[in-house]
Amino acid sequence: MYSDTIKSSFFFIETSNLGLLGRRHHTSPFLLITKRTVLVSILFLLLWGCQNPNASNPGNQRPNILFVLTDDQAWNLLGHDGRYPFLETPNLDKLAEEGVVFENSFVTTSLCSPSRASFLSGCYAHRHGVYINGLSDPLKESPMVADILQQSGYETAFIGKWHMEKHANPRSGFNYWLSFVGQGEYIDPELNENGKEFKAEGYITDILTDYAIKWIRQEREKPFCLFLWHKAIHGPFTPAPRDSGAFPDANIQEYENWYDTMEGKPEWLRRGWYYGVHNQVWKENEGKPGPDKVNPRPWDPQNPRWMNYLRTMLAIDRSYGLINTELENLGLLDETVIVYSSDNGFFLGSHQRGDKRLMYEESIRIPLIIRYPKIFSPGSSLEGFALNIDIAPTLIDLAGLNVPSEMQGSSLLQLISDKDTINWQESFLYEYFQESYAPGFVTMLGVRNKRFKYIHFPDIHNDIDELYDLETDPGEMCNLILDPKNQNILNMMKTELQNLLIASDYRKPIIQE
C-alpha cells in the first residue's frame, strides 16, 4: 500500500459544468480547436459532381452506407494482420485490400454499451449518458447519426445487438428494426422485429446476415444506411456448428505480456486478478490485501476457450463475404460506404486476462476499415488516431451533411491528405466507469498520445496510477509512475489529461444501475 503523501502527488480531477473548448484537433499539444478543412469540402464537392450518372439509385448521388460492427474483436484478428496465421479471413482481407485501414483506431470506453453509443452519437460516454452496460439509450439531447440520416432522406435499418430489454420498442431513427434482448443467444435466438418478438432457428450470425441481405435487396428510391451489429464474437464463445472443429492442430503463439506479474502496478489491479473482479467473488474477499506480484500460469497454446473465440470469427468473415457479393451483384458495391469495426478490443490472454475494460492496448484498440473507392484509395492505410466518436461525424460528412456541433468526434475525411494530419489530434481521452457487476474494475480516466499513456484512478486512494512508454515498452509491462526520471513526462501527461477533460465538457456521472 502507498501513503496518502504519495497519492497526493498525483492529480485528481472532479469537475462539474466545465466549459467546452471545442473538438480534438491540435495546433499545439495542449490547445484544442474546432476545424474542418476547406480541402475536404472542395474535394467532396468535386466528387459529388463527378459521380456516375448511371448509379444504382437514379437521381440520387449520395452514397449508401453499411456499418458492420463486431463485439469484443481484438484489433489484430484478421488474416492480413498475421497474428493468427491459421485463422483465414479472406473476405475481410479483401475488404482491407479494397479500402483504407486505420492503423491506430481506438475506443474511448472499452465496454459494449458505452462504446456503441459513442459510435452512434459521436460523443464520449460522459456526454451521451450511457456510462455502463444496461443503459441502452443515449440522452435525448445527444444527436444520433441514424436520426440525422433518416431525416435527410436516407432509408435506415438496424439489425443486431443493442442491449435491448424484454418487450422493447424499436429505437428512433430506423425504418426497419431487428434486435434481441441483452447479449442474445448464439443458437435459436429470440428476436424482435419491428416490435414483434419471435424465436428464430439457426446460428445468430447467419440469421442476422440473411435479414441484412433481404433488406438490401428491397427496391428503393432513397439511399440506404444499414447498421449490421453482430453479437459475435462476444462470450460465451460459440462458433457456428460447421466451424466447431476448425484448425484442430493449430497452436496460438503466446503473448510476451502473458507473463505480466503486475509488480509495480496498482494494488487494486493485482487484487482483482488474484481474488476475482465480479460481484460475488469480490465481496467475499473485500478488504484482503493483494499480493506484491502474481505468478503467471502456464501458457496453453490450444486453450479451448481462445480457440472457440477464433472459430467464432469465421462466421463473421463469411457474413461479410455474402453481403459483399450481394452488393456487387446489385451494382451497389462502389456506391456504398462500408465501415467495419468492433465495439472494443479483447485481451485474449495478454496480461493474463480474457476481458476488456482496462486501458491497455489490447482492450482499447480496435480494427477499423472503410471502403469507398471514390474517396479512399484502395489498399491504403492511415496512421492518425481514429476513434469510435469519429465514425458518426464521418458518415454524416460522407452523406454531404453538416456535422452537428454537439458531436465531439471529427470526420475522418480530414485524414485523406497528408497535409491534414498536422492539425489532427495528437492524443485522446479514455474513460471507464465502475460497474456494480464488476467492482474489481475501478473508474479510470486516461490519456494516450503517440508515445506515452497515463492512467488515473480518481476514486482510489493509497495506491498509484500508471504511466507507460509505448515506444520502449509496447506490452505495457513496466509502470514508470514512481521513477523520478519520468516526472516531466508525467506532468506533461497530467496536463494533457486535464485539457482533454475540459475540452470534452467532462462531468463526473452519477451512475444508477
N, C-alpha and C positions, 0 to 999 in steps of 0.2 A: 504494500500500500504506500501511497505517496502523500506527503504532507499537504496541508492547505496552502502553505507557503509556495510549494512548487506549483500547485494547481493555479494559484492566483497569478502566477507569471504568464499564464495563457489567457487569452482574452475570452470574454463571454458576452455575447450579444443577445439581448432580449428586447426587440424593438416593437413598436406599435405605431401604425399610421406614418411610416416613413415615406417620404416623397418619391415619386417615380421620376428618375432622371432620364430614362429612355431605354433603347434597345442595347444590344450587347456588343456593338461594333466599336472598336478601339482606334483612336488615333494616338493614344499613349497607353501604357499598361494599365492605368487607373482611371481613365476618362472614358465614359460610355456616352455615345451619341446615337441619335436616330438618323439613319441614312439609307436611302435606296438609290442606287446609282442610275445616272442618266443612260449609261451604256446599256443596261438591261432593258430599259424602256424602249430605246431605239431598236435594239436587237429584236425585241418581242414584236414591235410594230412591223419591222421588216419581214419577220417570219409570218406574221399574221396575214400580210398582203400577198405572200408567195405560196400559200398553201394550195394543195391540189384542188382545183375546182371540181374534180370528179370524185371527191371524198365520199366515204360510205354514208355520211349524213349530209344529203344535198342541202345546200344553202346554209349550212352550219359549219363554221370554221374553227370552233373551239374543240379542243381535244377531249376524247373520252378519258376517264380516269379509273384505274384499277389499283386498289391498295390492298396488297396481301400482307397480313401480319401473322407471325407465328408466336408461340408462347414459350418463354424460357429457352430460347435458342441461343447457344453460345455463338459468339461472333465468328469463330473460325471453324464452323461446322461444315461448310460447303466443300465439295470435292476440290475446287480450284484453290482452296486455302492450303491443302496438303497436310493438315494436321492429322487426319484420319484417312490414310490412303486407300483403305478398303471400303470406305463409305463413298459410294458413287452417286453423285447428284447431277447427271448430265443435263437435265432441263434447266436447273438453276445456274449451272455453269454456263450454259448458252445465254441465259439472261445476263450474266455478268459480262460475257463477251460482246453482247449487243448493246449494253448500257454503260452507265458510269458507276464505278464502285467508289463509295466514300470510305476511305481507309481509316478515318478517325471519327466514327459515329458513336454516340453515347446517349444514354437516357439521363434525365435529370432526377429521377427517382426510380430505383431498380425494384419495383413492385408492380404487379399486374394492373390493378385498377388505377392508381395514380398515373402510371406511365401512359396507359391507354387514353385517359382523359387529357393528358398533355398532347398526345398525337391529335386528338380531336379539336382541342381548344387553342393550341399554340401557346399555352401558359404553364407556368410552374404549378405544382400541387398546392402550394400555399395560396395561390391566386384562384385556381379553378375550384378548390374546395374538396376534391377527392383525395384525402390525405392517406387513406388506408384502404385495404380491401374491404368490400362490403358497402362502401359508399359508391354507388354506381353512376351517379349523375352529377356532372359539374353544375356549379351555381348558375342560376338563370342569367346573371349578368355576363357570364363568360360567352364570348362569341364562338359558335360551333361551325366548323368547316362545312358539315353536311347541310345545315340550315342555310348558310350563305350560298352554296352552290345550288341548292334546290330553289331558293328564291330568285336566283339569277337565270333560271331556265333549265337546269340540269334535272334529269330523272335519276333518282338516287335509290340505292339499296344497301341494306346491311345484312350480312349473312355470317353468323358465327358467334363468338364469345363476347358477352357484355357483363357478366356477373349479375344477371337478372334475378329478381325474386320470383316466387311462385305466383301464377296468375297475373303476370305483369302485362301492361300495355306496351305496344311499340314506342320507341323513343321518337321524338320530333326530328324532322329533317330528312326522313326517309319515306319514299313512296312504297317500298317493299321492305318487309322485316322478317327475318328468320333467326331465332336465337334459342337460348336454353337457360335453365336455372343454374346459377353459380358456375362451377367448373364444368358441369355437364358430365356425360359418360362417353367412354370410347365406343362401347358396343351397345347397339339398340337404344340410342338416346331418346329422351323425351324432348320434343322441340316445341317452339312457339312460333307459329307462322301468322303474322299479322294479328296477334292477339288470341289465336285459337291453338290450344295445346293438343298434341298428339304424340304417339310413340312411333318412331321410325325403326326400320330394320337395317342393320348393316354396321359399317365402320364409320365413325364420325367424320373423318377427313374426306372419305369418299362421298358421303351423303352431302356435306356442305359443297363439295365440288360440283356434284350433279345439279344442285339447286342453282349454283352460280352460273353454270353453263346454260341451264334452262332460261335463266333471266337474261343473260347476254343475248340469246337468240331472238328475243322478242323484237318485233318491228317497232321502231320509234322514230319520231321526228326530231327529238331532242338529243343532245349528247348525254351520255350516261356517266355516273360515278358509282362504282361498286366497291364497298368495303367487304373483303373476304378475310375475316379474322378467325383464325383456327384455334381450336382447343389445344391441339398438338403443338409442341411436344411436352406439355406440362405433365407432371406426375399425377397418378401412378403410371409410369411409362409403359404404354401398351401398344405395341406395333400392330399393324394390320395382320390378320391371320396369315395372309400369303407371305408376309415378311418375318414371321416369328422365328424362322430358322436361318436368317440371313447371316453371312460371314461367320460360320461356326468355328473356323480355325484362326480367326483374327486375334491379334493382341493390341491392346491400347498402350501406346507409349506413355510412360509415366511422366507427370509434370515435375519439373525441377522444384517448384514450390509446394509439391506434395509434402516435402519434409520440413515444412514450416513448423517450428516448435513454439512460435509466438513469444519467444523470450524477448524481453524488452518492449513488448507491445502492451496495450491496456489490460489491466487485470480482468475487467468485465468481459473482454473478448475471450480470454482463456477460461474463465468461469463458464461462459456459455458453451464453449466447446466441450469442456470436461463434464459438466453437470447436465447439459441439455438446454435448449433455448425456448422450448414451448411450455405452455402454461403449467401443466401438472408437474412435470419434472422440475421446472424452475422453482416453483413454490416449495416443493419438497426439500430443496437444497438452499433455500433463501438464507442469506447470512453466512454461508460457509465460504471461507477464502478460496481463491483459485490457486492452482499450482504456479510456480515460477516459470515453468515451461511444460509443454505436453510432449509426449513421445509419439512419433509417427507410427501408424500402423503399417504392416507390410502392404506393399502395392500389389494389387491383383489385376494383372493385365487383361483378364477375361471377366471382370466384375459383371455379373448378370444384370444388375440394375443399370450400369452405364451402357452395356450392350443393347438393352431394350430401348434406352434413350436414343441411341444412334439408329436403331432399326425403325423407330417411330418416324424418323426423318424421311425415310424412303417414300412414305405415302405423300408427304408434303411435296417432294420433288415430282412425283407422278401427277399430283394435283395441278401443279403449275404447268407441266407439260401438256396436259389435256386442255387447259384453258388457253395456253399459247396457241395450240393447234386450232382451237375454235375461233379465236380472234383472227388468225391468219386465213382460215377458210372463209370467213365473213368479210375479208378485206379491211379489217379494223385494226390490225396489229400496229401499224405505223401511225395510225390516227389515235392511239391510246397511250396515255402516260401510265406506265406500270411502275409502281413502287413496291419494293419487297423489303421487309424489316422484321424485327422482333420487339416485344414489349420490354424485355430486359435480357441480360445475359444469364449465364449459369456457371457455377464453379466446376461441376463435373470432376471433382477430385482435387482441383487446385486448392492449396491451403488446407488440405484435408477436409474439404467441405463439399456439400452437394445441394446448395441453395443459391440465393442471391442476397439482396438487401444491403450487404456491406458495400463500401465504396471502392473496393478493389477492382482492378481492371476487368477481370472475368465476369463480374457482376454488372458493371455499368456499360461495358462495351457491347455494341450490337452490330449485326450485319445491316447494311443499307445499300441497296442497288436501285437506280432509277433508269428506266428505259424510255427514251423518247428521242429518236434519232434526229428530229427536226431541230433540237436544241443541244442535246448531249451527244458528244462524239462517241460512237460505239467503241467499246474496248478501252475506254479511258478510265482514269482514276483521279480523285481529288484528295488532297491531304488536309485541308482545313477542317476544323471541328464542325461536325454536323450533329444536331441534337434532335430529340423527339419533338421538342417545341417548334422546330423549324419546318416540319412537314406540312402543317396546316397552312402557314403563310406561303409555302412553295406551291401547293395545289391551287390556292386562290390566285396566286400570281400567274401560274400557267393557264388558268381559265380567263385571264385578261381582266381580273377584277382588282380593286384596291384592297390591300390588306388592312383590316381594322387596326386602329391604333392600340386597342386593348390587348392585342396579341403580343406576347413577349419574345417570340421567336422571330426569325427573319428568313426571307425567301432564299433558298439555296441557289437560285439563279444567279446570285451575285458571285458565285464561285466559278462561273463558266469561263471567266477570263482571269489569267494570272495577275493582271494588274489590279483586280478587285480584292485579292487576298490581303493586300496591305491594310485594308480597313476592316478585315474580318475579325471575329472575336479571337482573342489571344488566350482566353480562359473561360471556364464556365462554372456555374453553381450546381452543387449536388445537395439534395435534401432527402432525408428519410425520417419518418415519424413513428415512434414506438407503437406497436400494436399489442393489445391485451392478449391476443392469441399467441404471440411470440415475444414475451417480455425480455428474453435473452438477447434481442437485438434492440439497442437503445437508439434514441433520437440522435441524428447526426447531421451536421452541416459541413460542407467541404468545398474546396476549390481545386481544380486541376488546370494547369497550363501545359505547354508543350513538354516541359521537363519535370516539374515538381507537382506534388499533390499534398495538400494539407487537409486533415480530417479532424473536426472539432465536435465534442460531445457536450452540449450545453447543459444537460441535466445530470451529468456525472461529476461527482466531487471526489477529491482524494485519489485521483487517477490521472493519467496522462492522455494527451492527444497523439496523433500520428502525423509524421512527415516523411515523405519518400522522394528520392531522386530516381525518377523513372529511366534516366539515361544510364546510370551505373547499376541500378537495381530494378530491372523491369518486372521481376517477380514479386516485388514489394515484401521482401523478407526482412530488411533492416530498417527499423524505425529510428530516424535521426533526431527525434524531438528533443532529447536531452543533451545532444552533442553541442558544446559551446561554439564550435567552429561553424555551426549552421544557424546561428541566431539571426544573422542578417537576412538569410533566406526565409526563416520562419517569420520574421517581422514583415517582410515583403508579402508573404502569402496571407498573413492575417489581415493586412491592409487590403489586399485584393478581395478577400472574402467579405470584408466589411463593405467595400464598394459594391460588390455584386448583390449583397443583401439589400442595400439601399436602393440600387438601381432596379431591382425586381419588386420593390414595394413589399419587402418581407414583413409579414405579421405572423407571430407565433400562433399556430392554430389551436383552438380549443377542441380537442378530439372527443367525440361522443360515439361510442360503439354500442 
